[in-house]
Amino acid sequence: MTAAVSSLNPLARPSAERLAAARVLVVGDAMLDRYWFGNVDRISPEAPVPVVHVQREEERLGGAANVAWNVRALGVQATLLTVVGDDEPARVLQRLLAEQGVATLLGRDAALRTTVKLRVVGRAQQLIRVDFETAPDHELLAQMLTDYEAALPQHDAVLFSDYGKGGLAHVERMIGLAVAAGKPVLVDPKGRDYSRYAGATVITPNRAELAQAVGPWTDEADLHRRAHALRTELRLGGLLVTRSEEGMTLFDDGPDGLPGQSGHLHQPAQARQVFDVTGAGDTVIATLAAMLAAGLPLREAVPIANRAGGIVVSRFGTAAVRYDELFENDPKDKGTTP
């Protein structure tokens, strides 16, 4: 399997100083990713399944927490607003976020089990994933709106990471507040009904997620019709479809962003060996948010996000891309946006 990374326009490169001054508020479903790595030498006598002798354990940020980490890895200030349980995984999440320099606004629900995804890996292959989760209390979610409204003025962009775990029960209200405040709004969507994301600056479904919302398309022209119809219906500034080995396509108003001039920007990509696609969508939207918060137009941010996604799929599990990695092949003495 291969993915691709398009060539990067050096003129779109923001300076590290400009990114350091930008601030992104990430809201959504945070989770803890746990990995058990081990040797597989035999089959269990109890059932036809491999026996994994665990040799090493890792804990990583997942879901919205991984998104916030990806924003911070680029040098941008990141704040994560989410609901967690009052349990050991929540304490691990808070520690990992603090170690990465991510500010947190955590609502704690004693009745909630913090979402944990446990992956058992043997011979460099994921053998099974075990999920632990419950839905958060809606009264606590409503109370978090106060924290959101207080944090909104201090941030340059808002990113909603929807994993369908219940943490974005009030996303319509939150998007409305952000739009009214003039903030770019980015959404990683979930489910079939995208109407709750109406008014966003850009949403970033992958191919399968978009097909759930608009139905399967027969060819490229049909995809364009369906994508633009959805974008118009929901009053979206842009619809960015991540397409794995086909790169990604932005559907927007047109080359100059003029209403009524429907256009698209496709980022074909140059082949790169794919090791693991886990969290690649998180990296893409986090990079987009970082660039929009730093003042780049959406069309200039998309090639950078495509490059970041291509880098991260060459690594195992959730990962983040640093500023120097993202721009390492970019000219250092020209083309930097101050």
Buried (B, 14 or more C-beta within 10 A) or exposed (E): EEBBBBEBEBEBBBBEEBBBBBBBBBBBBBBBBBBBBBEBEEEEEEEEEBBBEEEEEEBBBBBBBBBBBBBBBBBBBBBBBBBBBEBEBBBBBBEBBEEBEBBBBBBBBEEBBBBBBBBBBBEEEBBEEEEBBBBBBEEBBEEBBEBBEEBBEEBBBBBBBBBEBBBBBBBBBBBBBBBEEEBBBBBBBBEEEBEBBBBBBBBBBBBEBBBBBBEEBEEEEEBBEBBBEBBBEBEBBBBBBBBBEBBBBBBBBEEEBEEEEBBBBBBBBEEBEBBBBBBBBBBBBBBBBBBBBBBBEBBBBBBBBBBBBBBBBBBBBBBBBEBEBBBEEBEEEEBBBE
